[in-house]
Amino acid sequence: MYILVRLGGDFIALAAVLVLMSKWRMFAVKPRHWPANIRANAVDIIVGLSLLIFMTHSTSQLLQLVWAFTYGVWLVALKPRSDMLSVSIQAVVALFVGLTAIFLNWGGALALVILAWLVCYSAARQFFTSFDEPLSRYLSDSWAYFGAALTWVLSHWLLFYGSIAQVTLILTVIGFSLASIYYLDHEDRLSVLLRRQLVFVMVAVIVIVLAFSNWGDKAV
């Protein structure tokens, strides 16, 4: 991927094809298993394509190497792990990098809403894979709808903090907080005080972001 990005031009598209080709085993089964395999590998694809987008938008060779190294760490150290904590981290990472890449590389409200829905749904399904949650599909659909709706509203006022869009920051903070509460509750480590602290921090960050943003003349 790094070499193809350095070559530039059409080779960048070939780098994206390389990420997709690495998941060829999804289709090495009967077609009726393809949807389940795609859902299971969606987070890995999202992270790979997102880091590729970060590499293409990097202005220095060193930063491109950093993204390439980060992808290697993801593939070798984090993605193969299947314990609850690691799967939860995978979901949060995919949510953040996926949303960041979307707003960095695409424009147009419709495209942003569809891609945000896809990233939010995939991250939620990944999160619930290690939990015996009977409502995992309903919760994933609800989170995806919330992410898409928030993207639709805030896409009309696209505010950025560096390279991170405001909607990315808000969805990541909410998603991380809710995932932390769910995980700690599942592990019987969630006290009333800790739950209140997590909710307070989540609300405080969102209020600060919304209150101190410059909303004037940002409509698109």
Rosetta constraint file for C-alpha pairs under 8 A:
AtomPair CA 1 CA 5 HARMONIC 6.09 0.50
AtomPair CA 1 CA 15 HARMONIC 5.13 0.50
AtomPair CA 1 CA 18 HARMONIC 7.47 0.50
AtomPair CA 1 CA 52 HARMONIC 7.34 0.50
AtomPair CA 1 CA 68 HARMONIC 7.45 0.50
AtomPair CA 2 CA 6 HARMONIC 6.20 0.50
AtomPair CA 2 CA 55 HARMONIC 7.70 0.50
AtomPair CA 2 CA 64 HARMONIC 6.99 0.50
AtomPair CA 2 CA 65 HARMONIC 7.05 0.50
AtomPair CA 2 CA 68 HARMONIC 6.19 0.50
AtomPair CA 3 CA 7 HARMONIC 6.31 0.50
AtomPair CA 4 CA 8 HARMONIC 6.46 0.50
AtomPair CA 4 CA 11 HARMONIC 5.19 0.50
AtomPair CA 4 CA 12 HARMONIC 5.83 0.50
AtomPair CA 4 CA 14 HARMONIC 7.25 0.50
AtomPair CA 4 CA 15 HARMONIC 5.90 0.50
AtomPair CA 5 CA 11 HARMONIC 6.54 0.50
AtomPair CA 5 CA 12 HARMONIC 5.17 0.50
AtomPair CA 5 CA 15 HARMONIC 7.03 0.50
AtomPair CA 5 CA 55 HARMONIC 7.19 0.50
AtomPair CA 5 CA 56 HARMONIC 6.38 0.50
AtomPair CA 7 CA 11 HARMONIC 6.31 0.50
AtomPair CA 7 CA 12 HARMONIC 7.75 0.50
AtomPair CA 8 CA 12 HARMONIC 5.70 0.50
AtomPair CA 9 CA 13 HARMONIC 7.91 0.50
AtomPair CA 10 CA 14 HARMONIC 6.68 0.50
AtomPair CA 11 CA 15 HARMONIC 6.28 0.50
AtomPair CA 12 CA 16 HARMONIC 6.59 0.50
AtomPair CA 12 CA 56 HARMONIC 7.76 0.50
AtomPair CA 13 CA 17 HARMONIC 6.37 0.50
AtomPair CA 14 CA 18 HARMONIC 6.13 0.50
AtomPair CA 15 CA 19 HARMONIC 6.54 0.50
AtomPair CA 15 CA 52 HARMONIC 7.68 0.50
AtomPair CA 16 CA 20 HARMONIC 6.56 0.50
AtomPair CA 16 CA 49 HARMONIC 6.44 0.50
AtomPair CA 16 CA 52 HARMONIC 7.27 0.50
AtomPair CA 17 CA 21 HARMONIC 5.98 0.50
AtomPair CA 18 CA 22 HARMONIC 6.24 0.50
AtomPair CA 19 CA 23 HARMONIC 7.27 0.50
AtomPair CA 19 CA 45 HARMONIC 6.95 0.50
AtomPair CA 19 CA 48 HARMONIC 6.31 0.50
AtomPair CA 19 CA 49 HARMONIC 6.93 0.50
AtomPair CA 20 CA 24 HARMONIC 7.16 0.50
AtomPair CA 20 CA 45 HARMONIC 6.94 0.50
AtomPair CA 23 CA 41 HARMONIC 7.63 0.50
AtomPair CA 24 CA 28 HARMONIC 6.98 0.50
AtomPair CA 25 CA 29 HARMONIC 7.75 0.50
AtomPair CA 26 CA 34 HARMONIC 6.37 0.50
AtomPair CA 26 CA 37 HARMONIC 5.37 0.50
AtomPair CA 26 CA 38 HARMONIC 6.57 0.50
AtomPair CA 26 CA 41 HARMONIC 7.86 0.50
AtomPair CA 27 CA 31 HARMONIC 7.14 0.50
AtomPair CA 27 CA 34 HARMONIC 6.04 0.50
AtomPair CA 27 CA 37 HARMONIC 7.87 0.50
AtomPair CA 29 CA 33 HARMONIC 6.57 0.50
AtomPair CA 29 CA 34 HARMONIC 7.34 0.50
AtomPair CA 30 CA 34 HARMONIC 7.17 0.50
AtomPair CA 33 CA 37 HARMONIC 6.29 0.50
AtomPair CA 34 CA 38 HARMONIC 6.02 0.50
AtomPair CA 35 CA 39 HARMONIC 6.25 0.50
AtomPair CA 36 CA 40 HARMONIC 6.18 0.50
AtomPair CA 37 CA 41 HARMONIC 6.17 0.50
AtomPair CA 38 CA 42 HARMONIC 5.71 0.50
AtomPair CA 39 CA 43 HARMONIC 7.93 0.50
AtomPair CA 39 CA 122 HARMONIC 6.75 0.50
AtomPair CA 39 CA 125 HARMONIC 7.73 0.50
AtomPair CA 40 CA 126 HARMONIC 7.12 0.50
AtomPair CA 41 CA 45 HARMONIC 6.39 0.50
AtomPair CA 42 CA 46 HARMONIC 6.07 0.50
AtomPair CA 42 CA 122 HARMONIC 6.10 0.50
AtomPair CA 43 CA 47 HARMONIC 6.20 0.50
AtomPair CA 43 CA 90 HARMONIC 7.58 0.50
AtomPair CA 43 CA 91 HARMONIC 7.06 0.50
AtomPair CA 43 CA 94 HARMONIC 5.86 0.50
AtomPair CA 43 CA 119 HARMONIC 7.98 0.50
AtomPair CA 43 CA 122 HARMONIC 6.15 0.50
AtomPair CA 43 CA 123 HARMONIC 6.40 0.50
AtomPair CA 43 CA 126 HARMONIC 7.05 0.50
AtomPair CA 44 CA 48 HARMONIC 6.17 0.50
AtomPair CA 44 CA 79 HARMONIC 7.38 0.50
AtomPair CA 44 CA 94 HARMONIC 7.78 0.50
AtomPair CA 45 CA 49 HARMONIC 6.09 0.50
AtomPair CA 46 CA 50 HARMONIC 5.91 0.50
AtomPair CA 46 CA 94 HARMONIC 6.44 0.50
AtomPair CA 46 CA 98 HARMONIC 5.94 0.50
AtomPair CA 46 CA 119 HARMONIC 7.39 0.50
AtomPair CA 47 CA 51 HARMONIC 6.10 0.50
AtomPair CA 47 CA 71 HARMONIC 7.94 0.50
AtomPair CA 47 CA 93 HARMONIC 7.81 0.50
AtomPair CA 47 CA 94 HARMONIC 5.57 0.50
AtomPair CA 47 CA 97 HARMONIC 6.55 0.50
AtomPair CA 47 CA 98 HARMONIC 6.46 0.50
AtomPair CA 48 CA 52 HARMONIC 6.24 0.50
AtomPair CA 48 CA 71 HARMONIC 6.84 0.50
AtomPair CA 49 CA 53 HARMONIC 6.26 0.50
AtomPair CA 50 CA 54 HARMONIC 6.31 0.50
AtomPair CA 50 CA 97 HARMONIC 6.06 0.50
AtomPair CA 50 CA 98 HARMONIC 5.65 0.50
AtomPair CA 50 CA 100 HARMONIC 7.89 0.50
AtomPair CA 50 CA 101 HARMONIC 5.25 0.50
AtomPair CA 50 CA 102 HARMONIC 7.94 0.50
AtomPair CA 51 CA 55 HARMONIC 6.16 0.50
AtomPair CA 51 CA 67 HARMONIC 6.20 0.50
AtomPair CA 51 CA 68 HARMONIC 7.62 0.50
AtomPair CA 51 CA 71 HARMONIC 6.81 0.50
AtomPair CA 51 CA 97 HARMONIC 7.51 0.50
AtomPair CA 51 CA 101 HARMONIC 7.86 0.50
AtomPair CA 52 CA 56 HARMONIC 6.33 0.50
AtomPair CA 52 CA 67 HARMONIC 7.86 0.50
AtomPair CA 53 CA 57 HARMONIC 6.28 0.50
AtomPair CA 53 CA 101 HARMONIC 6.32 0.50
AtomPair CA 53 CA 105 HARMONIC 7.26 0.50
AtomPair CA 54 CA 58 HARMONIC 6.14 0.50
AtomPair CA 54 CA 64 HARMONIC 7.81 0.50
AtomPair CA 54 CA 67 HARMONIC 7.08 0.50
AtomPair CA 54 CA 101 HARMONIC 6.96 0.50
AtomPair CA 55 CA 63 HARMONIC 7.44 0.50
AtomPair CA 55 CA 64 HARMONIC 4.89 0.50
AtomPair CA 55 CA 67 HARMONIC 6.13 0.50
AtomPair CA 55 CA 68 HARMONIC 7.60 0.50
AtomPair CA 56 CA 64 HARMONIC 7.74 0.50
AtomPair CA 58 CA 63 HARMONIC 6.16 0.50
AtomPair CA 58 CA 64 HARMONIC 6.05 0.50
AtomPair CA 59 CA 63 HARMONIC 7.37 0.50
AtomPair CA 60 CA 64 HARMONIC 6.52 0.50
AtomPair CA 61 CA 65 HARMONIC 6.29 0.50
AtomPair CA 62 CA 66 HARMONIC 6.30 0.50
AtomPair CA 63 CA 67 HARMONIC 6.39 0.50
AtomPair CA 64 CA 68 HARMONIC 6.23 0.50
AtomPair CA 65 CA 69 HARMONIC 6.05 0.50
AtomPair CA 66 CA 70 HARMONIC 6.09 0.50
AtomPair CA 67 CA 71 HARMONIC 6.22 0.50
AtomPair CA 68 CA 72 HARMONIC 6.36 0.50
AtomPair CA 69 CA 73 HARMONIC 6.29 0.50
AtomPair CA 70 CA 74 HARMONIC 6.26 0.50
AtomPair CA 71 CA 75 HARMONIC 6.22 0.50
AtomPair CA 72 CA 76 HARMONIC 6.01 0.50
AtomPair CA 73 CA 77 HARMONIC 5.30 0.50
AtomPair CA 73 CA 78 HARMONIC 6.84 0.50
AtomPair CA 74 CA 78 HARMONIC 4.98 0.50
AtomPair CA 74 CA 79 HARMONIC 5.65 0.50
AtomPair CA 75 CA 79 HARMONIC 5.30 0.50
AtomPair CA 75 CA 80 HARMONIC 7.02 0.50
AtomPair CA 76 CA 80 HARMONIC 6.75 0.50
AtomPair CA 77 CA 81 HARMONIC 7.42 0.50
AtomPair CA 78 CA 86 HARMONIC 6.79 0.50
AtomPair CA 78 CA 90 HARMONIC 7.23 0.50
AtomPair CA 79 CA 90 HARMONIC 6.99 0.50
AtomPair CA 81 CA 86 HARMONIC 6.07 0.50
AtomPair CA 81 CA 87 HARMONIC 7.14 0.50
AtomPair CA 82 CA 86 HARMONIC 6.28 0.50
AtomPair CA 82 CA 87 HARMONIC 5.85 0.50
AtomPair CA 82 CA 130 HARMONIC 7.61 0.50
AtomPair CA 83 CA 87 HARMONIC 6.14 0.50
AtomPair CA 83 CA 130 HARMONIC 7.13 0.50
AtomPair CA 84 CA 88 HARMONIC 6.10 0.50
AtomPair CA 84 CA 130 HARMONIC 5.46 0.50
AtomPair CA 84 CA 131 HARMONIC 7.41 0.50
AtomPair CA 85 CA 89 HARMONIC 6.21 0.50
AtomPair CA 86 CA 90 HARMONIC 6.13 0.50
AtomPair CA 87 CA 91 HARMONIC 6.32 0.50
AtomPair CA 87 CA 126 HARMONIC 6.87 0.50
AtomPair CA 87 CA 127 HARMONIC 6.09 0.50
AtomPair CA 87 CA 129 HARMONIC 7.85 0.50
AtomPair CA 87 CA 130 HARMONIC 6.95 0.50
AtomPair CA 88 CA 92 HARMONIC 6.44 0.50
AtomPair CA 88 CA 126 HARMONIC 7.51 0.50
AtomPair CA 88 CA 127 HARMONIC 5.04 0.50
AtomPair CA 88 CA 179 HARMONIC 7.54 0.50
AtomPair CA 89 CA 93 HARMONIC 6.05 0.50
AtomPair CA 90 CA 94 HARMONIC 6.10 0.50
AtomPair CA 90 CA 123 HARMONIC 8.00 0.50
AtomPair CA 90 CA 126 HARMONIC 7.66 0.50
AtomPair CA 90 CA 127 HARMONIC 7.72 0.50
AtomPair CA 91 CA 95 HARMONIC 6.15 0.50
AtomPair CA 91 CA 122 HARMONIC 7.98 0.50
AtomPair CA 91 CA 123 HARMONIC 4.58 0.50
AtomPair CA 91 CA 124 HARMONIC 6.75 0.50
AtomPair CA 91 CA 126 HARMONIC 5.68 0.50
AtomPair CA 91 CA 127 HARMONIC 5.38 0.50
AtomPair CA 92 CA 96 HARMONIC 6.26 0.50
AtomPair CA 92 CA 123 HARMONIC 6.85 0.50
AtomPair CA 92 CA 172 HARMONIC 7.40 0.50
AtomPair CA 92 CA 175 HARMONIC 7.35 0.50
AtomPair CA 92 CA 176 HARMONIC 6.45 0.50
AtomPair CA 93 CA 97 HARMONIC 6.09 0.50
AtomPair CA 94 CA 98 HARMONIC 5.50 0.50
AtomPair CA 94 CA 119 HARMONIC 7.49 0.50
AtomPair CA 94 CA 123 HARMONIC 6.21 0.50
AtomPair CA 95 CA 99 HARMONIC 6.07 0.50
AtomPair CA 95 CA 119 HARMONIC 6.17 0.50
AtomPair CA 95 CA 120 HARMONIC 6.28 0.50
AtomPair CA 95 CA 123 HARMONIC 5.74 0.50
AtomPair CA 95 CA 172 HARMONIC 6.77 0.50
AtomPair CA 96 CA 100 HARMONIC 6.08 0.50
AtomPair CA 96 CA 168 HARMONIC 6.75 0.50
AtomPair CA 96 CA 169 HARMONIC 7.95 0.50
AtomPair CA 96 CA 172 HARMONIC 5.88 0.50
AtomPair CA 97 CA 101 HARMONIC 6.03 0.50
AtomPair CA 98 CA 102 HARMONIC 6.23 0.50
AtomPair CA 98 CA 119 HARMONIC 6.20 0.50
AtomPair CA 99 CA 103 HARMONIC 6.45 0.50
AtomPair CA 99 CA 116 HARMONIC 6.43 0.50
AtomPair CA 99 CA 119 HARMONIC 6.96 0.50
AtomPair CA 99 CA 168 HARMONIC 5.58 0.50
AtomPair CA 100 CA 104 HARMONIC 6.10 0.50
AtomPair CA 100 CA 163 HARMONIC 7.55 0.50
AtomPair CA 100 CA 164 HARMONIC 5.79 0.50
AtomPair CA 100 CA 165 HARMONIC 6.78 0.50
AtomPair CA 100 CA 168 HARMONIC 6.13 0.50
AtomPair CA 101 CA 105 HARMONIC 5.98 0.50
AtomPair CA 102 CA 106 HARMONIC 5.66 0.50
AtomPair CA 102 CA 112 HARMONIC 6.78 0.50
AtomPair CA 102 CA 115 HARMONIC 7.00 0.50
AtomPair CA 102 CA 116 HARMONIC 7.47 0.50
AtomPair CA 103 CA 107 HARMONIC 7.06 0.50
AtomPair CA 103 CA 112 HARMONIC 7.17 0.50
AtomPair CA 103 CA 164 HARMONIC 7.79 0.50
AtomPair CA 103 CA 165 HARMONIC 6.45 0.50
AtomPair CA 104 CA 163 HARMONIC 6.87 0.50
AtomPair CA 104 CA 164 HARMONIC 7.74 0.50
AtomPair CA 106 CA 111 HARMONIC 7.25 0.50
AtomPair CA 106 CA 112 HARMONIC 6.89 0.50
AtomPair CA 107 CA 111 HARMONIC 6.93 0.50
AtomPair CA 107 CA 112 HARMONIC 6.70 0.50
AtomPair CA 108 CA 112 HARMONIC 6.30 0.50
AtomPair CA 109 CA 113 HARMONIC 6.07 0.50
AtomPair CA 109 CA 151 HARMONIC 7.95 0.50
AtomPair CA 109 CA 152 HARMONIC 6.28 0.50
AtomPair CA 109 CA 155 HARMONIC 5.98 0.50
AtomPair CA 109 CA 156 HARMONIC 7.62 0.50
AtomPair CA 110 CA 114 HARMONIC 6.26 0.50
AtomPair CA 110 CA 152 HARMONIC 7.79 0.50
AtomPair CA 111 CA 115 HARMONIC 6.10 0.50
AtomPair CA 112 CA 116 HARMONIC 5.87 0.50
AtomPair CA 112 CA 151 HARMONIC 6.98 0.50
AtomPair CA 112 CA 152 HARMONIC 7.69 0.50
AtomPair CA 112 CA 155 HARMONIC 7.69 0.50
AtomPair CA 113 CA 117 HARMONIC 6.08 0.50
AtomPair CA 113 CA 148 HARMONIC 4.94 0.50
AtomPair CA 113 CA 149 HARMONIC 7.38 0.50
AtomPair CA 113 CA 151 HARMONIC 5.75 0.50
AtomPair CA 113 CA 152 HARMONIC 5.83 0.50
AtomPair CA 114 CA 118 HARMONIC 6.32 0.50
AtomPair CA 114 CA 148 HARMONIC 6.96 0.50
AtomPair CA 115 CA 119 HARMONIC 6.21 0.50
AtomPair CA 116 CA 120 HARMONIC 6.03 0.50
AtomPair CA 116 CA 144 HARMONIC 7.59 0.50
AtomPair CA 116 CA 147 HARMONIC 6.35 0.50
AtomPair CA 116 CA 148 HARMONIC 5.63 0.50
AtomPair CA 116 CA 151 HARMONIC 7.01 0.50
AtomPair CA 117 CA 121 HARMONIC 5.97 0.50
AtomPair CA 117 CA 144 HARMONIC 4.80 0.50
AtomPair CA 117 CA 145 HARMONIC 6.47 0.50
AtomPair CA 117 CA 147 HARMONIC 6.09 0.50
AtomPair CA 117 CA 148 HARMONIC 4.91 0.50
AtomPair CA 118 CA 122 HARMONIC 6.04 0.50
AtomPair CA 118 CA 144 HARMONIC 7.08 0.50
AtomPair CA 119 CA 123 HARMONIC 6.06 0.50
AtomPair CA 119 CA 144 HARMONIC 7.75 0.50
AtomPair CA 120 CA 124 HARMONIC 6.13 0.50
AtomPair CA 120 CA 140 HARMONIC 7.76 0.50
AtomPair CA 120 CA 143 HARMONIC 6.48 0.50
AtomPair CA 120 CA 144 HARMONIC 4.81 0.50
AtomPair CA 120 CA 147 HARMONIC 6.32 0.50
AtomPair CA 121 CA 125 HARMONIC 6.16 0.50
AtomPair CA 121 CA 140 HARMONIC 5.38 0.50
AtomPair CA 121 CA 141 HARMONIC 6.31 0.50
AtomPair CA 121 CA 143 HARMONIC 6.68 0.50
AtomPair CA 121 CA 144 HARMONIC 4.68 0.50
AtomPair CA 122 CA 126 HARMONIC 6.11 0.50
AtomPair CA 122 CA 140 HARMONIC 7.91 0.50
AtomPair CA 123 CA 127 HARMONIC 6.16 0.50
AtomPair CA 124 CA 128 HARMONIC 6.35 0.50
AtomPair CA 124 CA 139 HARMONIC 7.68 0.50
AtomPair CA 124 CA 140 HARMONIC 5.06 0.50
AtomPair CA 124 CA 143 HARMONIC 7.14 0.50
AtomPair CA 124 CA 144 HARMONIC 7.89 0.50
AtomPair CA 125 CA 129 HARMONIC 6.25 0.50
AtomPair CA 125 CA 136 HARMONIC 6.92 0.50
AtomPair CA 125 CA 137 HARMONIC 7.23 0.50
AtomPair CA 125 CA 140 HARMONIC 5.83 0.50
AtomPair CA 126 CA 130 HARMONIC 7.95 0.50
AtomPair CA 127 CA 131 HARMONIC 7.85 0.50
AtomPair CA 127 CA 179 HARMONIC 7.97 0.50
AtomPair CA 128 CA 132 HARMONIC 7.55 0.50
AtomPair CA 128 CA 133 HARMONIC 6.65 0.50
AtomPair CA 128 CA 136 HARMONIC 6.01 0.50
AtomPair CA 135 CA 139 HARMONIC 6.04 0.50
AtomPair CA 136 CA 140 HARMONIC 5.96 0.50
AtomPair CA 137 CA 141 HARMONIC 6.11 0.50
AtomPair CA 138 CA 142 HARMONIC 6.13 0.50
AtomPair CA 139 CA 143 HARMONIC 6.15 0.50
AtomPair CA 140 CA 144 HARMONIC 6.08 0.50
AtomPair CA 141 CA 145 HARMONIC 6.08 0.50
AtomPair CA 142 CA 146 HARMONIC 6.15 0.50
AtomPair CA 143 CA 147 HARMONIC 6.10 0.50
AtomPair CA 144 CA 148 HARMONIC 6.10 0.50
AtomPair CA 145 CA 149 HARMONIC 5.99 0.50
AtomPair CA 146 CA 150 HARMONIC 6.06 0.50
AtomPair CA 147 CA 151 HARMONIC 6.05 0.50
AtomPair CA 147 CA 171 HARMONIC 6.82 0.50
AtomPair CA 148 CA 152 HARMONIC 6.13 0.50
AtomPair CA 149 CA 153 HARMONIC 6.40 0.50
AtomPair CA 150 CA 154 HARMONIC 6.06 0.50
AtomPair CA 150 CA 167 HARMONIC 7.20 0.50
AtomPair CA 151 CA 155 HARMONIC 5.52 0.50
AtomPair CA 151 CA 167 HARMONIC 6.34 0.50
AtomPair CA 152 CA 156 HARMONIC 7.26 0.50
AtomPair CA 153 CA 157 HARMONIC 7.82 0.50
AtomPair CA 154 CA 158 HARMONIC 6.22 0.50
AtomPair CA 154 CA 166 HARMONIC 7.96 0.50
AtomPair CA 154 CA 167 HARMONIC 6.45 0.50
AtomPair CA 155 CA 167 HARMONIC 7.97 0.50
AtomPair CA 155 CA 220 HARMONIC 7.65 0.50
AtomPair CA 156 CA 218 HARMONIC 7.58 0.50
AtomPair CA 156 CA 219 HARMONIC 5.09 0.50
AtomPair CA 156 CA 220 HARMONIC 5.17 0.50
AtomPair CA 157 CA 215 HARMONIC 7.11 0.50
AtomPair CA 157 CA 218 HARMONIC 5.07 0.50
AtomPair CA 157 CA 219 HARMONIC 4.74 0.50
AtomPair CA 157 CA 220 HARMONIC 6.39 0.50
AtomPair CA 158 CA 165 HARMONIC 6.85 0.50
AtomPair CA 158 CA 166 HARMONIC 7.12 0.50
AtomPair CA 158 CA 218 HARMONIC 6.65 0.50
AtomPair CA 158 CA 219 HARMONIC 7.33 0.50
AtomPair CA 158 CA 220 HARMONIC 7.43 0.50
AtomPair CA 159 CA 165 HARMONIC 5.78 0.50
AtomPair CA 159 CA 166 HARMONIC 5.48 0.50
AtomPair CA 159 CA 213 HARMONIC 7.88 0.50
AtomPair CA 159 CA 218 HARMONIC 7.37 0.50
AtomPair CA 160 CA 164 HARMONIC 5.46 0.50
AtomPair CA 160 CA 165 HARMONIC 4.30 0.50
AtomPair CA 160 CA 166 HARMONIC 5.68 0.50
AtomPair CA 161 CA 165 HARMONIC 6.23 0.50
AtomPair CA 161 CA 166 HARMONIC 6.94 0.50
AtomPair CA 164 CA 168 HARMONIC 6.54 0.50
AtomPair CA 164 CA 169 HARMONIC 6.97 0.50
AtomPair CA 165 CA 169 HARMONIC 6.55 0.50
AtomPair CA 166 CA 170 HARMONIC 6.28 0.50
AtomPair CA 166 CA 209 HARMONIC 7.81 0.50
AtomPair CA 167 CA 171 HARMONIC 6.03 0.50
AtomPair CA 168 CA 172 HARMONIC 5.97 0.50
AtomPair CA 169 CA 173 HARMONIC 6.12 0.50
AtomPair CA 170 CA 174 HARMONIC 6.18 0.50
AtomPair CA 170 CA 206 HARMONIC 6.27 0.50
AtomPair CA 171 CA 175 HARMONIC 5.79 0.50
AtomPair CA 172 CA 176 HARMONIC 5.83 0.50
AtomPair CA 173 CA 177 HARMONIC 6.08 0.50
AtomPair CA 173 CA 202 HARMONIC 6.28 0.50
AtomPair CA 173 CA 205 HARMONIC 7.70 0.50
AtomPair CA 173 CA 206 HARMONIC 7.88 0.50
AtomPair CA 174 CA 178 HARMONIC 6.10 0.50
AtomPair CA 174 CA 202 HARMONIC 6.22 0.50
AtomPair CA 175 CA 179 HARMONIC 5.93 0.50
AtomPair CA 176 CA 180 HARMONIC 5.99 0.50
AtomPair CA 177 CA 181 HARMONIC 6.26 0.50
AtomPair CA 177 CA 198 HARMONIC 6.21 0.50
AtomPair CA 177 CA 199 HARMONIC 7.12 0.50
AtomPair CA 177 CA 202 HARMONIC 6.36 0.50
AtomPair CA 178 CA 182 HARMONIC 6.14 0.50
AtomPair CA 179 CA 183 HARMONIC 5.98 0.50
AtomPair CA 180 CA 184 HARMONIC 6.01 0.50
AtomPair CA 181 CA 185 HARMONIC 5.99 0.50
AtomPair CA 181 CA 190 HARMONIC 6.98 0.50
AtomPair CA 181 CA 195 HARMONIC 6.55 0.50
AtomPair CA 181 CA 198 HARMONIC 7.47 0.50
AtomPair CA 182 CA 186 HARMONIC 6.09 0.50
AtomPair CA 183 CA 187 HARMONIC 6.28 0.50
AtomPair CA 184 CA 188 HARMONIC 6.09 0.50
AtomPair CA 184 CA 189 HARMONIC 4.99 0.50
AtomPair CA 184 CA 190 HARMONIC 4.95 0.50
AtomPair CA 185 CA 189 HARMONIC 5.89 0.50
AtomPair CA 185 CA 190 HARMONIC 4.87 0.50
AtomPair CA 190 CA 194 HARMONIC 6.20 0.50
AtomPair CA 190 CA 195 HARMONIC 6.40 0.50
AtomPair CA 191 CA 195 HARMONIC 6.18 0.50
AtomPair CA 192 CA 196 HARMONIC 6.21 0.50
AtomPair CA 193 CA 197 HARMONIC 6.18 0.50
AtomPair CA 194 CA 198 HARMONIC 6.22 0.50
AtomPair CA 195 CA 199 HARMONIC 6.20 0.50
AtomPair CA 196 CA 200 HARMONIC 5.94 0.50
AtomPair CA 197 CA 201 HARMONIC 6.11 0.50
AtomPair CA 198 CA 202 HARMONIC 6.15 0.50
AtomPair CA 199 CA 203 HARMONIC 6.12 0.50
AtomPair CA 200 CA 204 HARMONIC 5.89 0.50
AtomPair CA 201 CA 205 HARMONIC 6.08 0.50
AtomPair CA 202 CA 206 HARMONIC 6.37 0.50
AtomPair CA 203 CA 207 HARMONIC 6.07 0.50
AtomPair CA 204 CA 208 HARMONIC 6.08 0.50
AtomPair CA 205 CA 209 HARMONIC 6.12 0.50
AtomPair CA 206 CA 210 HARMONIC 6.11 0.50
AtomPair CA 207 CA 211 HARMONIC 5.76 0.50
AtomPair CA 208 CA 212 HARMONIC 5.90 0.50
AtomPair CA 209 CA 213 HARMONIC 6.04 0.50
